[in-house]
Amino acid sequence: MDLDAVRTFVTAADSGQLQEAAVALSVTQQAVSKRIAALERHLEVRLFTRTPRGVRLTVDGQAFLPHARELLRVAERADASVRPGRRALRVDVVSRRVASAVLLHDFHRAHPEVDLDVVTLTGDVGSAIEAVEAGTVDATFHAVPAGRLPAQIRTARVIDELHQLLVGPRHQLANAPVVSPARLVGHRIWMPGMEAGTEWADYYAELSAALGLTIDVVGPVFGNEALMDEIADSAELATLVGEGSRYLWPDSYDLRRIPVRDPAPVYPMSLVWRADNRHPALRGLRDHLEARRPDLSGIDVWRVHWDRRRERR
């Protein structure tokens, strides 16, 4: 089985867009389509169906995806086992749309000589730390609650993610240059599918309780494209996104990203790694991220309670 084709399939499945997969793999969209078509011929099944918004996994594609991921992990371990010190720096970015992925892409552009393997692990901070401990990844980005961490785990705060309100052109706040949390009281902020018990669910639960916001997590999850489609067509729906996150939508949607200030909620993310990890690129990544951490000293910020405790230590 062609591993390049398998890697292309996984990348396209993660992004839902052939063009985004092409950008991530540094190839043309035509090359992505040819690789996927060759893999489908080899497997004698259809892996994707094409929609106006991109591609969607078929039932066969959903069944093949976990095995495809495992194929890539096995191939990487086999390669690394005979090339010690030369393997890619493997980093979990949580999601390819959020600030951690954008910053890692920025690091890649600044240091193209560093071989990176960018992954998106499922699960919250606990499972991510277990992956770092086990050596599945070299580092991960997560909001790390204050408390006891495993002895070998090290963290460094590298992202202070300010928020933006994402609304459609008919929303009451669509033309506001900036909004305060007080102005959002009574408005429905839709964030469906947020899994209870994760650090981001805890963060938004405290945010809504402290600032009086209505954050609705109920509803089926059809992906970010479907969410933006709903918001673009609604005069009432809105959602919160990070200022450093990356989203694409058709120009006809005319969506607005409005800064949230006074106070400005801040979602904290840290880089997490093992103290004994000697990968030569890890130190460079940490320095790069630290140099790009924004200065929020002139902004009235709101922090989640466990982040306030960490800041005082």
Secondary structure, DSSP 4 states (H G I P E B T S, - for coil): --HHHHHHHHHHHHHS-HHHHHHHHTS-HHHHHHHHHHHHHHHTS--EEEETTEEEE-HHHHHHHHHHHHHHHHHHHHHHHHSTT-SPEEEE-S-TTSHHHHHHHHHHHH-TTS-EEEE---S-HHHHHHHHHHTS-SEEEE---SS---TTEEEEEEEEEEEEEEE-TTSTTTT-S-B-HHHHTTSEEE-TTPPTTSHHHHHHHHHHHHHT-EEE--S----HHHHHHHHHT-SS-EEEEETT------GGG--EEEEB-SSEEEEEEEEEEETT---TTHHHHHHHHHHT----TTS-EE--HHHHHHHH-
